[in-house]
Structures are given as structure tokens and as C-alpha cells.
Amino acid sequence: WRSSATCKPWQSGRFLPRVWERCQPWSGRGINTTMGQGQQVGTQEKQVLEDLEMPLARRETETLFQEQPETGNQYLEDALLRSYLKTHLPPKVLEEVHQDLERFGNRLLTKIKPLGWECELNPPMFRQYDAWGRRVDQIVTCSAWRRMKEISAEEGLIAEAYERRYSNWSRLHQAVKLYLFSSCSGGFNCPLAMTDGAAKVIESLGIPGSLKNAFDHLTSRDPKKFWTSGQWMTERRGGSDVANGTETVARKQPDGTYRLYGFKWFTSAADSDMTLTLARIADAEGHVKQGSSGLSLFFLKVRDEEGKLNSIQVQRLKDKLGTRQMATAELWLDGAKAELISAEGRGVASISNMLNITRIHNVIGAVASMRRMIGLSREYARRRVAFGKLLKDHPLHMQTIARMEVQTRGAFLLLMEIVRLLGLVETNMASEQDQLLLRLLIPVAKLYSGKQASAVAVEAMESFGGQGYMEDTGLPVILRDTLVLSIWEGTTNILSLDVLRSLTKSQGEVMAVFFSTVQKKLELASSTAKLEPAVKRTRDAISSLARFMQAAGSKGALTMELAARDFSYTLARIYTGALLIEHAARPDASSTDISAARRWCNQELCPVATELQNSSYEAEEALMDSTLVYEGSPACGSRL
């Protein structure tokens, strides 16, 4: 099928025959990039229009009819990022961070982005046997993937958060570098997420002597010493229900270590140096305790000093829709040597620090994906001519991209809020209210940004027309890799229920913090007339949410479970609206800051109240849900 058509009207009102456009021959690098900033396209537009007017037979060449989008230094082209850092960072910190990010942006453009494309073109391979029939279970990765690991160490993409040279702003500095790195990393952002999570767990345990060596490797800037970590949680039953799905057994040895036996069904970054994993400790009779209280957390190295696998067998590599650059495997643990690092039966509690970090990384990946797709889409609109003018001159096209931009800005500010709070917690500068808010916002941001990223990626792909569907443009890669973000580290429904748990655990106190924090942010805009409509809509949404909370409190648990997703969306929309308003209320705020805040707040900010009025959370509706789903299926005749 042909990618798109361009026609030019005759003066008589009839149209020229369609001229089907050709794609540029594949360069092997996907979307092109350049160091140029703000390049003029008038000459290119004129040439394209002249080519279209020229009869086909008179054309000397049949070359490119569509210009590739060209992006420059990601940091310098991200106005919102730069304005946020200018607003929040202390001057001395801002000066140093700015220099580092500008340098890093140039390195991403010239060195790292080509490596990322190589990782996509050369996915990992599994070599189970050598030439003589000996089982070796070798996961073979490309040189670009290995180089990404070295660069991650050199840039301190993990170390930055733990050295804390900028005190509470160190975590934010790290997050911004990861945000810039993510869409260029060829999938290496995923092992970094788990590496950061493992380092956080070890730090939270006080860096015991037996784990100091591992911590030093995980946070090293030396490429020869740097380790990455896996996170082996999911087993044959799959899913987030580790309490009931974990079958791996740990048997204690005379020297105090443990041997692990079990099957890990989904192990991301299987080529990592170490991992943290859950298992059930067997007693002297071989019995294990079921449920979450029977799970303990273990540390293990994947290979011994000679490079041999630690009694681990690689079953196969997973055939995934996206993130194909990274090796994800099924593994048998057949007596893998491990060290117990949590209190016995406290594995789930100990792993929570890792999950918080990896979920924040998930948000980073989501926002980075959105920013990347919009960056390409807006540049393409400056070059692509359709129906006699550039796409950027078609109002409907620009409206579509602007709507994506508002979503991306909101997601970015919510990400920055989370890492700002995390930085305070990590440097013992956070109040109890800060800690409660962080606990609530992490699952909210993860679940909402995952959905936002998928929607923006699909919409941005469509903005390229048929070219967006062409594999060699690199756009389908971004889409595929984005789709995992609403699944990995907890699906939308799982995290919505986690949001409810945070309410229960704090006995409702977290909602009081949520309301007061939003109100304080809105007060900052009290003197900005242009923000009055946005402030009013947000305050109305807060009132609606408060009424929902009061009404839901008098109903059963089923009501809150059915409302969990809409409730989480409501929290995301209200809090993000407050952040956009806060940013737009700055003395040096731009007209685009104000417009983004107003546009965000024009959407339905409190869907949970609307659906409560629609009786969507009643028991009768829950029964009808099943009836709707199973009507006509064999299950319809049985009790559901």
C-alpha cells in the first residue's frame, strides 16, 4: 500500500492526478538528527512545491518527496525542562547542572542515539550449546548494548542519585538525565531502572557489610566495575500477585547461605550481573509458609568468578512485542547460591523500595517517549507539504499536536514533583506530609503516564500519515516500546488498588495532605487573572472529589474497588492541573505556560464523581458488567 497522496488544485477547480510519494532509501539509522537549531525550511518547501508542479516526465530525478524530521540537542530544545530547572534549582546548582545537561545532550545526539539504533537492529540472541554439545546458556548481546552499559557508568546515571553532591536535588538531576537518555538508550533504560531499584533496597537496609561490594558496583562510575541488576519476581503463574504466585524455595546451607530452586518466568535484563529475588524458606521438614508472610528477599550473583552461571539454566528468551533490544528470559534456578538480605518473611516489605524506584523510572520512560514523539512530529510539520502548504500551517494538524503537548507537559511536571519529593526523603528533609504524598503520587503517576504515553505515541504516529507506519523510520519502535509502560511494574487496575491501599494505611490522612497541597498551589495563582478559569475548575473538582469521598465512605468496599481506576485518574488530573497552574503563576511564565494550564483544566477533572452520579459503582452495575462481557460466550450458561 502507498503511504500518502498529495494533490494540487487546478485553477479550474479540478485536481492534478495524484503523485504517489516515495520514501527515502533506508539509511540504517531511522529518524535523522542534526546539530542545527531552528533551521529554515522555506527553500525546501519551495523546491517541493516546484517538483509537484513539474510533469512527471520532465523530472530529472525521482528523489525524496518527504523531508525527514531533524532534531537537535534534546536539552536545549526542551523549553519546559529548562524553565522548570531555572525555577527550582539553586543558582549554583543550576549553573553546573545546565552545563552537564547541555554537554550530555550533545553526546546523546552524536554518540548515544546511533548506538540505540544499533541495539534495535541487533537484538540479543540465545546460544544454548557450544560447538561440542556442551550446554553454555549464553545470552549474546551486541557491542552497542555493552557500550551503553559503559556510558551509563561514565555519565553516572545511577551514581548521581547516591553521591548526593547536590543534596536533595541530586535525585532530580539524575531523573532529568535519565529522561533525556531514555528515548535514545536502545532499551538500556530498563536495566538501569532495576539497577537503581536494587541500589535503593541495599541502601534502605543500611548497606550491610556483605552487600557493600554489590552497592559499590551498582553505583560506580567506572565502566569496568559497574554492575546492572535484574529483578526476578514473576513466576509461572505470572502477574503482580507474588504473594500467591511465588513457588521458588530457598534451602539453607551449613555455611549460612541459601540455595534457590524454582522457575522465574519473566526476568528482564537477564544479562545483568546480579539480581534481587523472592523465595520461600523451607524448614527442616521441607515445608514452606504460603502467602506474603512466607516470602523473603534474596541477593544473588548471576555468574561466579569464572564466568559460569550460578546454577541457573536459561530456558529461552521471551518473544516480546517491544523492548526487543533487551534480553528477557525464562530461567530455572537449580540450586542457585543466594544470600538472605531481608528479615525472614519480610521480602515484600523489603522489595517495596525497589518497586517505588522502578515505577518512577516507568514514569520517566513514559514522559520521555511522549516528548520524543512530539519533537519528531512538530519538526515533520515544518517540512511536510500537503495540499499546497506545510502541515504546520494546517490549523487542525497543529491543534492535534498541541493537545499532545499539553498532556506531555502535565506528565513532565508530575514526574518532577515526584523526584523532588524523593530527593527530600532521601536527604531526611521531607516532612511526614511529603512522605505521605510521595507514597500516593508514585502509583498515580505511573498508571496515568503509562496511559498518556500510549495515547500520545499512537496519535503522534498518525501525524506522519503512512510514513509513521513504516518500520525503517524508527517510529514503530518507539510505539512498541511505549506500550509496555502501562503493564510493567503493575497494570492500571493493580496500581489503582494500590492507591486505595495508601488511603487505608494512612487512615485517610493522605487525602487531607492531597487537598491541602493542591489548595496551596492554587493560591499562588490568585493574582493571575488569566488563570482564574483554570483555578475555578480545579477548585470545583476538589469539591466534587470531597463529596465523592464522603458518599463512598457510607457505601461498601465494592464501591471503592469499582471506582478505583476513575478515582486514580481524578487524583492525577487534579494534581497535575495544580502543578500546571503553579508553573504558569511564576512571574516569568510564558503565554504557553498559561495556555497549557487552562487547556488541561478544561477536561473532566473529577470523572469519579461523574460516574458515581451515573450509578456506575453499584452492585447491580457490577453484575451487568459480567453479563455484558460474557453474553454469547459458553460461560454465559454457567454461574459467573
Salt bridges, closest charged atoms under 4 A:
GLU21 OE2 - ARG384 NH1 3.11
GLU53 OE2 - LYS8 NZ 3.86
GLU70 OE1 - ARG383 NH2 3.65
ASP78 OD2 - ARG371 NE 3.83
GLU96 OE2 - LYS92 NZ 3.81
ASP100 OD1 - ARG103 NH2 2.72
ASP100 OD2 - HIS173 NE2 2.93
ASP100 OD2 - LYS177 NZ 3.19
GLU102 OE1 - HIS98 NE2 3.48
GLU120 OE2 - ARG480 NH2 3.56
ASP130 OD2 - ARG134 NE 2.86
ASP137 OD1 - ARG135 NE 2.79
GLU150 OE1 - ARG147 NH1 2.85
GLU154 OE1 - ARG107 NH2 2.57
GLU154 OE2 - ARG147 NH1 3.15
GLU155 OE1 - ARG103 NH2 2.69
GLU155 OE2 - ARG107 NH1 2.79
GLU155 OE1 - LYS177 NZ 2.82
GLU160 OE2 - ARG165 NE 2.85
GLU160 OE2 - HIS173 ND1 3.40
GLU160 OE1 - ARG221 NH2 2.96
GLU163 OE2 - ARG221 NE 2.74
ASP196 OD2 - ARG171 NH1 2.81
ASP196 OD2 - HIS361 NE2 2.81
GLU203 OE2 - ARG164 NH1 2.95
GLU203 OE1 - LYS200 NZ 3.45
ASP216 OD2 - LYS212 NZ 2.86
GLU235 OE2 - LYS264 NZ 2.59
GLU247 OE1 - ARG236 NH2 3.40
GLU247 OE2 - ARG237 NE 3.57
ASP273 OD2 - LYS149 NZ 2.81
GLU305 OE2 - LYS301 NZ 2.94
GLU306 OE1 - LYS308 NZ 3.72
GLU330 OE2 - ARG316 NE 2.93
GLU330 OE2 - LYS318 NZ 2.68
GLU379 OE1 - ARG382 NH1 2.55
GLU379 OE1 - ARG383 NH1 3.18
ASP393 OD1 - LYS392 NZ 3.24
GLU405 OE1 - ARG371 NH1 2.88
GLU405 OE2 - ARG409 NE 2.77
GLU417 OE1 - ARG420 NE 3.30
GLU417 OE2 - LYS521 NZ 3.50
GLU426 OE2 - ARG164 NH2 3.88
GLU426 OE2 - ARG171 NH2 2.69
GLU426 OE2 - LYS200 NZ 2.92
GLU471 OE2 - ARG480 NH2 2.91
ASP498 OD2 - ARG359 NH1 3.45
ASP498 OD1 - ARG439 NH2 3.10
ASP498 OD1 - ARG501 NH2 3.43
ASP540 OD2 - LYS536 NZ 2.96
GLU582 OE1 - LYS521 NZ 3.30
ASP588 OD1 - ARG586 NE 3.43
ASP593 OD1 - ARG409 NH1 3.54
ASP593 OD1 - HIS583 NE2 3.87
ASP593 OD2 - ARG586 NH1 3.18
GLU618 OE2 - LYS555 NZ 3.64
